[in-house]
Amino acid sequence: MSATHASTAARALEVRGLGKSFGGIHAVRDISFDVRPGEIVGLIGPNGAGKTTCFNLITGFYSPSAGRVRFGGTDVTGRKPYHMARMGIVRSFQKTNILKSLTVLENVLTGHYMAARQPLWRTFFPGRAVRATEAAARESAERIVRTMGLAHRMDTPASVLSCGELRLLEVALALAAKPEILMLDEPAAGLNSQEARQFGEILRTVRGTLVSSILIVEHNMGLVMGVSDRVVVMHFGQKLAEGTPAQVQADSRVVEAYLGGGGKKK
Amino acid sequence: MTMMKLERHCLVALMALAALLPLVVRDQYVLHIGIMVLFYAVLASSLNLVVGYVGEFSLGHTAFLGTGAYAAAILSTQYGWPMWATVPVAGLLAALVGVVIGAITLRLQGPFFVIVTLSFAEVLRLVADNWIALTNGPMGIAGVPQPALLSEAGNLGAKQFYYGVAWVLLAVTLYLSFRFVHSNAGRAAVAVRENRYVAQSIGIRPLSYSMLALVLGALLSGMAGGFYAHYISFVGPEMFRFAFMVSMIIMVLIGGKGTLVGPLIGALLVTFLEEYLREAKELRLSIFGLAVIAIVLFLPRGLMGFVVQWRAARAAPAPQAAAPKAQGSAA
């Protein structure tokens, strides 16, 4: 698995001056940051800071009003979401997004769509090659489910999973698409602190094995500061600070953004 | 995996049973009922591809049936094409109509999709009613020719021949549906049906796979229409009417949408019921209405959905036993 990322030279994601306005409201304004190969980057900020909008802009769910997104030096600004996924940038969603009526394994198997793609006529007349691809996809899906610690839920319908298991399944589904960059939008929402810690460990395991780099939006500070190599802080749609977790935590502007100016608003 | 195998065994068993019928039964009426069951099974399966794998309720499926029927009738009466050519071409033409309708309707969801597909069928009915030079208008096209080899055979021989053709048509339908459903493309269609956003985030272009399911459904019902034109040897604008649509919907709902065996069971039950209730005349539709209400209320996923649920309930104790352990380790 790691071979796939070692063989293709890992690419960096560069975000330059990204902006989006809805009517007169600037949801995101002049955001720039990089996700370099092998990095886990945290994107944090108070509610409404524009983090999810940023995700939607990068992955093509929204088209930006300003700025560029480059991936491995290629300009990919405004490409369709499925295009971004095919290039190697796969995201998860803030609200739980999985295929509810399918089992855990079926979900992850569906995630192998790109690996198992075939010419149309092969759908109806599959030969040995297609059967081999299908078997490989199934095997890979089982491996991912096990890596995520969901082995005992392999054939359970996703609709009956617990909140924590759903979060893991979301990541498994995204990993199944074999991304180079995995973008997670609040993947630990609803997890208790121990579950969040375990989640962080899983993220560290998959980085470098199943995926090259990770961009994570998260409110659980313990998790973000624990796993991230660098943290980007957003506030009112703009970038407030960027640095290592320690630098960011020490930054007075960041503390102010989270707790309110001089404690007056509290 | 086991579900897939079970499904395949069921389909093969049902088709083998169906193949035996003409060997045992020489009654023309029974064979006619058999032919109609097979014909409706093709139709219901094709509608099921749309309802089950696009995830939207099409009320315009008769557009494809009618296109196929008219194509076969016109090609054979005006151009003298033989049946082995008209039926596949009828399918292809219906598929083409499917591409056009799909390009417009697949961007819509929910009630909008329902209304627009319905109006497409209605537009085609009006065309059939008014383009007299091509379709002979409300009079319809009578005397759609039978295959030449039937001129020697008697009535029974003709029935047996059509039974065989319908069986092959259904076999083709089930083969194509089965391959589609259990392929990467089928999984992609289900992903689009379940969650458009997730589908896109894993690299699926949503329109491609809804379109594939729709066009496949159109192809199959177009061939069914072509077959029907030759068998009944008459085609009129009624082909586009809602009555066919109602039968198809009832079959898919009773059998269970999104399964391959369901529509077959539905076609079998409804065709028999329709024959059996023939004496009830006007009451017939009311009885069907009640049956549909009962199904929707008590078996919302149809008979096959019920069977699947029952199997799952029997298999349930195993994962439940594992659940507390998982929660314990997480807490």
Contacts between the chains, C-beta under 8 A, distances in Angstrom:
chain1	res1	chain2	res2	distance
A	59	B	201	7.1
A	61	B	197	7.6
A	61	B	200	7.8
A	80	B	200	7.6
A	80	B	205	7.5
A	81	B	197	7.9
A	81	B	200	3.9
A	81	B	201	6.2
A	82	B	199	7.9
A	82	B	200	4.8
A	82	B	203	5.2
A	82	B	204	5.8
A	82	B	205	4.8
A	82	B	206	7.7
A	85	B	200	7.0
A	85	B	201	5.8
A	85	B	202	5.7
A	85	B	203	3.7
A	85	B	204	8.0
A	86	B	203	4.7
A	90	B	201	6.0
A	90	B	202	6.5
A	90	B	203	7.7
A	91	B	201	5.3
A	92	B	201	7.3
A	93	B	197	6.1
A	93	B	198	7.4
A	93	B	201	7.4
A	97	B	195	5.9
A	97	B	197	6.0
A	97	B	198	4.9
A	97	B	201	7.9
A	98	B	195	7.4
A	98	B	198	6.7
A	99	B	190	7.0
A	99	B	191	5.9
A	99	B	194	4.2
A	99	B	195	5.9
A	99	B	198	6.5
A	100	B	194	6.4
A	100	B	195	7.8
A	101	B	194	6.2
A	102	B	190	7.1
A	102	B	194	7.2
A	106	B	187	7.7
A	109	B	187	6.7
A	110	B	187	4.6
A	110	B	188	7.4
A	110	B	190	7.0
A	110	B	191	5.0
A	110	B	202	7.3
A	111	B	202	5.1
A	112	B	184	7.8
A	113	B	184	6.2
A	113	B	187	6.9
A	113	B	188	5.5
A	113	B	191	7.2
A	113	B	202	5.4
A	113	B	203	5.7
A	113	B	204	5.5
A	114	B	202	7.1
A	114	B	203	4.4
A	116	B	184	4.0
A	117	B	184	6.2
A	118	B	183	7.7
A	118	B	184	6.3
A	118	B	185	7.9
A	120	B	185	7.6
A	120	B	212	7.6
A	123	B	179	6.1
A	123	B	180	6.1
A	123	B	183	4.6
A	123	B	184	7.4
A	123	B	185	4.7
A	123	B	186	7.8
A	124	B	175	7.8
A	124	B	176	5.8
A	124	B	179	4.7
A	124	B	180	7.1
A	125	B	179	7.6
A	126	B	179	7.0
A	126	B	183	7.0
A	134	B	184	7.5
A	137	B	184	7.8
A	152	B	319	7.5
A	152	B	322	4.5
A	152	B	325	7.5
A	152	B	326	6.0
A	153	B	319	7.1
A	153	B	322	7.8
A	153	B	326	7.4
A	155	B	319	7.4
A	156	B	319	5.1
A	157	B	312	7.9
A	162	B	326	7.8
A	162	B	327	6.9
A	162	B	330	7.6
A	164	B	330	5.6
A	165	B	326	7.5
A	173	B	198	6.9
A	173	B	202	6.9
A	174	B	201	7.0
A	174	B	202	7.3
A	176	B	202	7.1
A	177	B	201	7.6
A	177	B	202	4.3
A	177	B	203	5.9
A	192	B	331	7.7
A	194	B	330	7.4
A	194	B	331	7.7
A	195	B	330	5.7
A	198	B	330	7.7
